[in-house]
Amino acid sequence: MSNYPDDCRYAKSHEWVRIEGEEATIGISDYAQKELGEIVFVDLPEVGQVFDAGDEFGTIESVKAVSELYMPVAGEILEHNTNVKEDPGAVNEDPHGEGWLLKMKVPSDADLALLMTAEAYEAYLKEEAKH
């Protein structure tokens, strides 16, 4: 069984996005949370901020490293997951579910064409592991 839900699209920077209507939910992939290790802090943007695809939108800190987070799609922040701010370990426990980071209003799904399907993302990870 795959650790990467088929209803998500994935960026090479290891964020995922799930689009439902005009709303997108964003988080980091199972691969990313495993690479980071125990997550201890998540810094997320304020509601109302607008980002383009590829913009840095925050940081995620583990006991091993601090990593930047990048927007997989353009849009306006509607909500951030207060649960992961209070309990960052939720990202480790359920990165594609309760460990989501942001919800956004997305004007179009045009950016999705630039992102990978779950199958393509898994192939990308296998290719990266060879290098």
N, C-alpha and C positions, 0 to 999 in steps of 0.2 A: 504494500500500500504506500502511496506517495504521501510525503509530508507537505505537499504543495497543492492546495485546493485548486480545482479546475476553474472555479468562478473568479479567480484572481488573475491579474496580469502582474508581471515582475520586471523590475529594472535591474540593470547590471550592477547597480549600487546596492542591491538586495532589499529594496523596499517593495511592498506589494500594494496593489490597489484593487478594490472591489467596487464596481459601479452599480448603483441601484437608482435608476431614473436620472435625476440631476445631482444626486449625492454620491460622493465617493468616500469610502473608508480606507485609511492608509495605515500600514504597519510595517514591521520588518519581518523578513522571512525566517523560517525555522533555521535555515543554514546560518543566517546572520547572528541570531541569538546564541546558537551553539558556538560559533567562532568567538563571540564576545565573552562568553562565560556568564558568570553571575552578574546580572544587571542591578546596579545600585542607585542610579539616578537618570531621569529623563528630563531634558529641557525642551519644552514645546512652545510654539508661538501663540500669541494672543488671538482670541476670536476676532474676526473681522479683517485680519491681515490677508493680503492677496499675494499669491506667488505664481511664478511661471514654472513650467516643467523644467527640472534640472536645478532649480534654486535650492540652496541650503536652507533648511527650515528649523533646524535644532540640532541637539547633540544627545547621544546616549552614552552613558558611562557604565563601565563594568569594573570589576576588581582588577582586570588586566589592562584596559585601555579606554580612551574616549574616542568616539567615532561621530563624524558628522552624518546628519540625515538629509537626504535630498528628495525633493518633490518629484514624484513620478508623473504627475499631471498638473496642469494649471488650474487655479481656482481660488476661492475665498474660504478661509477657515470658518466653519460653523460651530465646531465643538472640539475640545481636546479631552482625552480620556483621563478624568481626574483620578481614576483608580490606579493607573500606572504612575501617576505623580506621587501618590501616597504609598503604593506598593509596586515598585519597579519590577520586582520578581515576577509579576503577572505576565510580563513579556516573555520570560523564559518558560513559564508554565503553559501558555496558550497563545503563541505569537500570531496565529491567524484567526483568533477568536477574541476572548476577553482581554488579550494583550494588545489590541489595536491602539493606535496613537492619536489619529485625527479623523474628523469627518469634515468634508469640504463640499461646497457647492461648485460644481464644474459646469462651465458654460457649454462644453461640447465634449464628445468622446474622441476627438481627433488625436489626442496624445496617446490613446490606447494603441493605435497602430504602431507606435514606436516601442511598445513594451512586449515582453515575451509571454507566451502561454506557459502554463505549468510544465508541459512537456519540453518546450524549448528552454525553459529556465533550468530544468534538471540536466539537459544536454550541455548547457552552458557551464554548469557547476562541474560536471565530469571533465569537460575540456579544460577548465581552469585548474582542476586538481592535477592535471598532467604537467603544468608549468611551474 
